[in-house]
Amino acid sequence: MNWTWIEWLDLVLRWFHVMAGISWIGSSLYIMWLDRVFADPDRAARGENGEPWLIDLTDSLLAGKLAPGPGRFAGTLAWFARESTLTLASGLVLFAVLAWLPGGGILGYADGRPIGALPGVAIVAGTLALSWLGYDHLWRSPGRRIAAVAGPASLLLFVAAAWGLTQIFSGRAAFILAGAALGFVMWANLWLRIRPALKELREARIAGRPPDVDLRSKARMRAAHNSYLVFPTVALMLSNHFPHVYSHELNWIAMSLVAVALVGVRHRVVSGRRGAWALYSAMAAFGVAVLLVRG
């Protein structure tokens, strides 16, 4: 096998993107797990008055949570933000390599025509920006206070985006772009909503003033959203290996059903036994997607 420099670049970028993504996803899910542990109202009833102990191969670690109010912060803080930027940057570079360098061709119109570099960059940038603006508007509007309104609206936005992408791009490109859009929403959530709230919390604590409770609750909500979006994002990025799915004439419906199913799986993980209904709903949605593609 005579590997070219483009193939080596492809391999290195894929490896880097996957490893950065694993680091980002791992830290994100870990933080949300800690949040659920500390928020568990039944801990005191079970006699768990201390904080949770984390056991590794060599020793045990004690995880604690600072009470709200004035105080000091440690000099070294772990933001878990660098991993997100590395994931996004490597993903965009990898997409460019697969789209426009020889041997790529991942980005094309639905009728099979290739998309040039300049219009391609504009389309990709527009897709990412519109995805974030649409999502952010939904959850910053008054409807954000009622998940029963903003949640279904977000689902409808995703379904509309799935349909629109598959009408413009090839199925392969549409699935990858949908995954990139979800990943960009996660990245923007972290840098534009979560991190500023954490900085404000830190500054308030150091200054000895009460933290902005509303800002903190909004950041927590966005972090929870990110933990849900992880599951469909990974699936869409892996869709490149399943041409029978992305090439189906109703691929946008299959994409939407798989995304709903994986969000349901995440809700079951988060909610425990109380979320059994979400797992059953996920199984039903995935089953419909399988039957749709087979048909």
C-alpha positions, -999 to +999 in steps of 0.1 A: +000+000+000+014+033-011+001+059+014+002+095+004+008+125+027-030+132+025-038+098+039-013+103+067-028+137+074-063+121+074-051+094+099-035+119+123-064+143+122-089+115+128-069+102+158-065+137+172-101+146+168-113+113+184-089+116+214-098+153+219-135+144+217-131+116+242-114+140+267-141+166+262-170+141+265-154+123+295-150+155+315-185+167+306-202+135+316-181+133+348-191+169+358-227+161+353-224+129+373-209+148+402-237+174+399-263+146+402-245+131+432-245+164+451-281+172+441-295+138+453-320+147+480-320+111+493-283+111+503-289+124+539-318+099+543-294+071+535-269+083+561-245+097+535-235+129+554-201+132+538-191+139+502-186+111+477-154+092+476-138+083+442-118+051+442-090+046+416-063+019+413-040+034+439-060+053+464-092+071+471-102+107+465-127+129+483-148+152+461-164+182+478-187+210+468-184+246+480-215+260+496-229+292+479-216+324+494-185+344+500-152+326+503-120+319+484-111+298+454-081+275+449-053+290+428-056+262+403-090+257+386-099+231+360-122+246+334-124+216+311-126+240+282-095+234+262-106+200+252-137+214+235-118+239+214-093+212+203-122+189+194-139+216+173-107+229+156-095+194+147-130+185+134-132+215+112-097+209+098-105+172+092-137+182+075-118+205+052-093+178+043-121+153+035-141+179+016-115+195-007-082+177-008-077+149-034-094+117-024-120+134-002-152+146-018-173+143+014-190+176+007-214+176-023-248+187-034-277+163-032-276+159-070-239+147-068-222+180-079-192+189-058-191+221-038-162+245-042-141+257-014-155+292-010-192+284-012-185+253+009-169+273+037-198+298+036-224+271+037-207+253+066-201+285+086-237+295+080-250+261+091-231+262+123-240+298+131-277+294+124-278+262+145-264+280+175-285+312+170-317+292+167-311+270+197-298+299+218-328+320+210-352+292+220-336+288+254-331+325+261-367+334+253-395+332+279-402+297+267-369+285+283-387+286+316-410+259+305-392+228+292-425+216+277-423+245+252-386+249+245-379+212+244-403+203+216-394+235+198-357+224+198-368+190+184-387+206+156-357+229+149-335+198+146-360+179+124-363+210+101-325+213+099-322+176+091-347+179+063-330+211+050-295+196+050-306+165+032-323+186+005-292+206-002-263+181+005-256+145-002-267+122+026-232+116+038-224+154+040-258+161+056-253+137+085-217+149+092-229+186+091-257+178+114-233+163+139-210+193+134-239+216+142-247+198+174-210+198+184-208+235+177-238+242+198-221+223+226-189+243+222-208+276+221-227+266+252-195+260+271-177+291+260-205+316+257-229+305+284-213+281+309-178+295+313-189+332+317-213+321+345-185+301+362-162+332+360-190+354+375-195+328+403-157+328+410-155+366+410-186+369+433-171+345+458-138+363+459-155+397+462-176+385+490-210+391+473-238+367+466-236+349+433-261+354+405-284+325+411-303+329+379-271+329+358-258+298+376-291+279+370-289+289+333-254+276+330-264+243+347-292+239+322-268+244+293-244+219+308-272+194+310-281+201+274-245+193+264-246+160+282-277+151+262-263+162+229-232+141+232-251+109+224-266+119+190-235+139+181-213+109+183-238+088+164-239+113+135-202+115+133-200+077+131-227+077+103-200+079+077-196+041+081-233+034+073-241+044+038-274+024+038-287+049+064-275+083+050-282+074+014-319+064+021-345+087+005-360+093+039-326+098+056-337+129+074-364+110+092-340+083+101-316+109+114-342+125+136-354+092+150-319+081+159-312+114+176-345+112+196-336+076+205-302+085+218-315+115+238-339+091+254-311+067+263-292+096+279-324+106+299-326+070+311-290+071+323-296+105+341-330+096+356-324+060+367-355+039+371-377+070+369-366+074+333-377+039+322-403+054+299-375+073+280-357+040+273-389+024+260-395+055+238-359+053+226-363+017+217-395+025+198-379+054+179-349+033+170-371+004+159-390+027+136-358+040+121-346+004+114-379-005+097-378+027+077-344+021+063-351-016+057-383-007+038 
